[in-house]
Amino acid sequence: MGYEVINHSDPTKVKIIIKSTQNILMSNNSLSKHNSIQSKETLGDKINNKNKDINDNKVTKKACDKTPTHQTSIKSFTKPNIPPYTSPPLTFSNHTKKDKNYQKQLVTDYFTVVKRSSLRKCKTDIENEKNNQLEEQIISQFEEGLKIVELPGKGRGVLAEKKFYRGDFIVEYAGDLIDLKEAKLRDTRYKLDRNIGCYMYYFEVAGKHYCVDATPETDRKGRLLNHSCKTFNCKTKAVWVRKLKLPKLILMATRDIEIGEELLYDYGERDKEAIKAHPWLKE
């Protein structure tokens, strides 16, 4: 800014110079104020722009650092079109049995009940079937699978023509069923004749004593089974036949018997004189 040398002798000119100087100062103050505001705005804009650039860089970096993930494509499961189960409606009536319209409702009115009979049999039923079968065999004089043969040193004997299993019915010891009094009379008579053998068998059923006399010659095979107290495969058994209301004496298998084996049982004779007279009773 320059300074002009003026002449103080002219007061008018002095006033004009002072006024112009004031205008110049005021304009300079407004200009400096405008420049300061503009500089402040420019500095704020620079800071905001800088922050914006930093944020943009961060976002860009974050987006770059993010690694892609592998996604497995899952096929959508199609649910089968199955209609929902609807149970039949259950209605309950408040009617009593005295009402004419009353109808008793049962489970079978709404559900099908299948009756199934079990094929399994209880122990009692099995035993009854066995007893019934045994009685039929006795009554029908069943003697299947037996063969009468001549054996050296023994005379007649009986062989198995079929396989028997343990507990099987073999044959009935058939003869005359008599009481003890009659048995003693016959035994005395048989002893007088040495040509007559003794085929009398004593047994007991329900506390009562009986005797089967098979001495008379018949075509029944049970009376011809030989004795063995060591290698027997049969045994006697007394049974009550309900249909006949009589006791019977039968022979049962004590073990499995193969085809061709001789059928033997223990006569049960333990009298010393009888054993001495018949040594084969020891075998």
C-alpha positions as CSV (number, residue, x, y, z in Angstrom):
1,M,0.0,0.0,0.0
2,G,1.4,3.5,-0.9
3,Y,1.1,6.7,1.0
4,E,0.5,10.0,-0.8
5,V,1.9,13.2,0.5
6,I,-0.8,15.7,0.7
7,N,-1.1,19.2,1.4
8,H,-2.8,19.8,4.7
9,S,-3.8,23.2,3.8
10,D,-6.8,21.8,1.8
11,P,-9.2,20.3,4.3
12,T,-11.6,19.0,1.7
13,K,-9.0,16.9,0.1
14,V,-8.0,15.6,3.5
15,K,-11.5,14.3,4.2
16,I,-11.7,12.5,0.9
17,I,-8.4,10.8,1.5
18,I,-9.4,9.6,5.0
19,K,-12.8,8.2,3.7
20,S,-11.2,6.3,0.9
21,T,-8.7,4.9,3.3
22,Q,-11.5,3.6,5.5
23,N,-13.2,1.9,2.5
24,I,-10.0,0.2,1.6
25,L,-9.6,-1.1,5.2
26,M,-13.1,-2.4,5.3
27,S,-12.8,-4.2,2.0
28,N,-9.5,-5.8,3.1
29,N,-11.2,-7.0,6.4
30,S,-14.1,-8.6,4.5
31,L,-11.7,-10.3,2.0
32,S,-9.6,-11.8,4.8
33,K,-12.7,-13.0,6.6
34,H,-14.0,-14.7,3.4
35,N,-10.6,-16.2,2.8
36,S,-10.5,-17.6,6.3
37,I,-14.0,-19.2,5.9
38,Q,-13.1,-20.7,2.6
39,S,-9.9,-22.0,4.0
40,K,-11.8,-23.6,6.8
41,E,-14.3,-25.2,4.5
42,T,-11.5,-26.4,2.3
43,L,-9.7,-28.0,5.2
44,G,-12.9,-29.7,6.4
45,D,-13.6,-31.0,2.9
46,K,-10.1,-32.4,2.7
47,I,-10.5,-34.2,6.0
48,N,-13.9,-35.7,5.0
49,N,-12.5,-36.7,1.6
50,K,-9.5,-38.3,3.3
51,N,-11.7,-40.2,5.7
52,K,-13.9,-41.3,2.9
53,D,-11.0,-42.6,0.9
54,I,-9.7,-44.5,4.0
55,N,-13.2,-46.1,4.4
56,D,-13.4,-46.9,0.8
57,N,-10.0,-48.6,0.9
58,K,-11.1,-50.6,4.0
59,V,-14.2,-51.8,2.3
60,T,-12.3,-52.7,-0.8
61,K,-9.7,-54.5,1.1
62,K,-12.3,-56.4,3.2
63,A,-14.1,-57.3,0.1
64,C,-10.9,-58.6,-1.5
65,D,-9.8,-60.5,1.6
66,K,-13.1,-62.3,1.8
67,T,-12.5,-65.8,0.4
68,P,-15.3,-67.5,-1.5
69,T,-16.9,-70.5,0.3
70,H,-17.9,-73.6,-1.6
71,Q,-21.6,-74.4,-1.2
72,T,-22.9,-77.9,-1.8
73,S,-26.0,-78.0,-3.9
74,I,-28.7,-80.0,-2.0
75,K,-31.5,-81.4,-4.0
76,S,-34.8,-80.6,-2.5
77,F,-36.6,-83.7,-1.1
78,T,-40.0,-84.2,-2.6
79,K,-42.4,-85.5,0.1
80,P,-44.5,-88.3,-1.2
81,N,-48.1,-87.5,-1.6
82,I,-49.6,-89.7,1.1
83,P,-53.0,-88.9,2.3
84,P,-53.2,-88.3,6.1
85,Y,-54.7,-91.1,8.2
86,T,-58.1,-90.2,9.4
87,S,-59.6,-92.5,12.1
88,P,-63.3,-93.2,11.9
89,P,-65.2,-90.9,14.1
90,L,-66.2,-92.3,17.5
91,T,-69.6,-91.3,18.6
92,F,-70.8,-91.7,22.1
93,S,-74.5,-91.8,22.8
94,N,-76.0,-90.6,26.0
95,H,-78.9,-93.0,25.6
96,T,-79.6,-95.7,28.1
97,K,-80.4,-99.3,27.6
98,K,-84.1,-98.5,28.3
99,D,-84.2,-96.2,25.2
100,K,-85.5,-97.8,22.0
101,N,-82.8,-96.0,19.9
102,Y,-80.0,-97.3,22.2
103,Q,-77.3,-99.3,20.4
104,K,-74.4,-100.8,22.1
105,Q,-71.1,-99.8,20.5
106,L,-68.2,-102.3,20.3
107,V,-64.6,-102.1,19.3
108,T,-65.4,-104.4,16.3
109,D,-67.7,-101.7,14.9
110,Y,-64.7,-99.6,14.1
111,F,-61.8,-102.1,13.8
112,T,-61.4,-105.5,12.2
113,V,-60.5,-108.2,14.7
114,V,-58.8,-111.3,13.3
115,K,-59.3,-114.4,15.4
116,R,-56.2,-116.7,15.4
117,S,-56.1,-120.1,17.0
118,S,-52.8,-121.2,18.4
119,L,-51.4,-124.4,17.1
120,R,-49.5,-125.0,20.3
121,K,-50.9,-127.6,22.7
122,C,-50.5,-127.6,26.4
123,K,-48.9,-130.5,28.3
124,T,-52.3,-132.0,29.4
125,D,-53.6,-132.1,25.8
126,I,-50.5,-133.9,24.6
127,E,-50.7,-136.5,27.4
128,N,-54.4,-137.1,26.6
129,E,-53.6,-137.6,22.9
130,K,-50.9,-140.1,23.8
131,N,-53.2,-142.0,26.1
132,N,-56.0,-142.1,23.6
133,Q,-53.6,-143.4,20.9
134,L,-52.2,-146.1,23.3
135,E,-55.7,-147.3,24.2
136,E,-56.6,-147.6,20.5
137,Q,-53.4,-149.7,19.9
138,I,-54.3,-152.0,22.8
139,I,-58.0,-152.4,21.8
140,S,-57.1,-153.0,18.1
141,Q,-54.4,-155.6,19.2
142,F,-51.7,-153.6,17.3
143,E,-48.6,-155.7,16.7
144,E,-47.0,-154.1,13.7
145,G,-43.2,-154.4,13.1
146,L,-42.7,-157.7,15.0
147,K,-41.4,-161.0,13.6
148,I,-41.3,-164.4,15.3
149,V,-38.1,-166.3,14.6
150,E,-36.3,-169.4,15.9
151,L,-33.1,-168.5,17.8
152,P,-30.3,-171.0,18.6
153,G,-30.3,-172.0,22.3
154,K,-33.4,-170.0,23.0
155,G,-36.2,-171.4,20.9
156,R,-38.7,-168.9,19.6
157,G,-38.1,-165.1,19.9
158,V,-39.3,-161.8,18.5
159,L,-37.2,-159.4,16.3
160,A,-38.0,-155.8,15.3
161,E,-38.9,-155.3,11.7
162,K,-39.1,-151.6,12.0
163,K,-37.3,-149.0,14.1
164,F,-38.7,-148.2,17.5
165,Y,-37.9,-145.1,19.5
166,R,-37.7,-144.8,23.3
167,G,-41.1,-144.8,24.8
168,D,-42.9,-146.4,21.9
169,F,-45.6,-149.0,22.3
170,I,-44.2,-152.4,21.3
171,V,-46.9,-154.9,22.0
172,E,-49.5,-156.0,24.6
173,Y,-48.7,-159.0,26.9
174,A,-52.0,-160.5,26.1
175,G,-53.6,-163.4,28.0
176,D,-56.3,-164.1,30.5
177,L,-56.7,-161.4,33.2
178,I,-57.3,-163.2,36.5
179,D,-57.1,-162.4,40.2
180,L,-54.5,-163.9,42.6
181,K,-56.7,-166.7,43.8
182,E,-57.2,-168.1,40.3
183,A,-53.6,-167.5,39.5
184,K,-52.4,-169.7,42.4
185,L,-54.7,-172.5,41.3
186,R,-53.4,-172.4,37.7
187,D,-49.8,-172.2,38.8
188,T,-50.2,-175.4,40.9
189,R,-51.7,-177.2,37.9
190,Y,-49.0,-176.0,35.5
191,K,-46.2,-177.3,37.8
192,L,-47.6,-180.8,37.6
193,D,-46.9,-181.0,33.8
194,R,-43.3,-180.3,32.8
195,N,-44.2,-180.0,29.2
196,I,-46.2,-176.9,29.9
197,G,-44.2,-173.7,30.4
198,C,-45.3,-170.9,32.7
199,Y,-46.3,-167.6,31.1
200,M,-48.0,-166.0,34.1
201,Y,-47.2,-162.4,34.9
202,Y,-48.2,-160.7,38.2
203,F,-48.7,-156.9,38.4
204,E,-50.5,-154.3,40.5
205,V,-52.7,-151.4,39.4
206,A,-54.2,-148.8,41.9
207,G,-53.4,-151.0,44.9
208,K,-55.1,-154.1,43.4
209,H,-53.1,-157.2,42.3
210,Y,-53.8,-158.9,39.0
211,C,-52.2,-161.7,36.9
212,V,-52.1,-162.2,33.1
213,D,-51.9,-165.9,32.2
214,A,-50.5,-166.2,28.7
215,T,-49.7,-169.9,29.1
216,P,-52.3,-171.2,26.6
217,E,-50.9,-171.1,23.0
218,T,-52.3,-168.2,20.9
219,D,-51.2,-166.2,17.9
220,R,-50.3,-163.1,20.1
221,K,-46.6,-162.2,19.9
222,G,-46.2,-160.5,23.3
223,R,-45.9,-163.8,25.1
224,L,-42.9,-164.9,23.1
225,L,-40.4,-162.1,24.0
226,N,-37.4,-163.6,25.7
227,H,-35.7,-162.6,29.0
228,S,-32.6,-160.5,29.7
229,C,-31.7,-158.7,32.9
230,K,-28.6,-157.2,31.3
231,T,-29.2,-156.3,27.7
232,F,-33.0,-155.6,27.8
233,N,-34.5,-153.0,25.5
234,C,-38.1,-153.2,26.6
235,K,-40.0,-153.0,29.9
236,T,-43.5,-153.9,31.1
237,K,-46.0,-151.2,32.1
238,A,-49.5,-151.6,33.6
239,V,-52.1,-149.2,32.2
240,W,-55.8,-148.6,32.8
241,V,-57.9,-148.7,29.6
242,R,-60.8,-146.4,30.2
243,K,-62.9,-147.7,27.4
244,L,-62.6,-151.3,28.6
245,K,-62.5,-150.3,32.3
246,L,-59.8,-152.9,32.7
247,P,-56.1,-153.0,33.4
248,K,-53.7,-154.1,30.7
249,L,-50.0,-155.1,30.7
250,I,-48.0,-153.7,27.8
251,L,-44.3,-153.6,26.7
252,M,-42.6,-150.3,25.9
253,A,-39.2,-149.5,24.4
254,T,-36.6,-148.4,26.9
255,R,-34.3,-147.1,24.2
256,D,-34.1,-146.7,20.4
257,I,-34.3,-150.1,18.8
258,E,-32.9,-150.8,15.3
259,I,-34.3,-153.1,12.7
260,G,-33.2,-156.7,13.3
261,E,-32.7,-156.4,17.0
262,E,-34.2,-159.0,19.3
263,L,-36.8,-157.6,21.7
264,L,-35.9,-158.5,25.3
265,Y,-37.2,-157.6,28.7
266,D,-36.5,-158.5,32.3
267,Y,-38.9,-161.2,33.6
268,G,-38.3,-160.0,37.2
269,E,-37.7,-163.5,38.5
270,R,-35.5,-163.4,41.6
271,D,-36.4,-166.8,43.2
272,K,-33.2,-168.8,43.8
273,E,-34.7,-172.2,43.0
274,A,-36.2,-170.8,39.7
275,I,-32.9,-169.3,38.7
276,K,-31.1,-172.6,39.6
277,A,-33.6,-174.5,37.5
278,H,-33.3,-172.0,34.6
279,P,-29.8,-170.6,34.5
280,W,-30.7,-168.4,31.5
281,L,-32.5,-166.1,34.0
282,K,-29.1,-164.8,35.0
283,E,-28.4,-163.4,31.6
